[in-house]
Amino acid sequence: MATPPIVIHRPTPSGARLVTVHIAGREERLGLAHSDHDVIVFLADAGLADPARALDTPSLVEWQGAAAHDFAAA
């Protein structure tokens, strides 16, 4: 199974989640998100056409270390 190109990593102690994208075999950091809105902004800035819909598309986005949309402190 291929890794989705966008990874939302486990929450930090403050609840922020690192957002990365896999491009051409490397991982690029988009930023630290504190909410779905932050993730949507990062993905829009990266050029994704419909970033809000992508959040719940497992073939595009992988949520690691906590449930999707969970930004509670670890």
Secondary structure, DSSP 8 states (H G I E B T S, - for coil): ----SEEEEEE-TTS-EEEEEEETTEEEEEEEESSHHHHHHHHHHTT-S-HHHHTT-TTTEEE-SS-TT-----
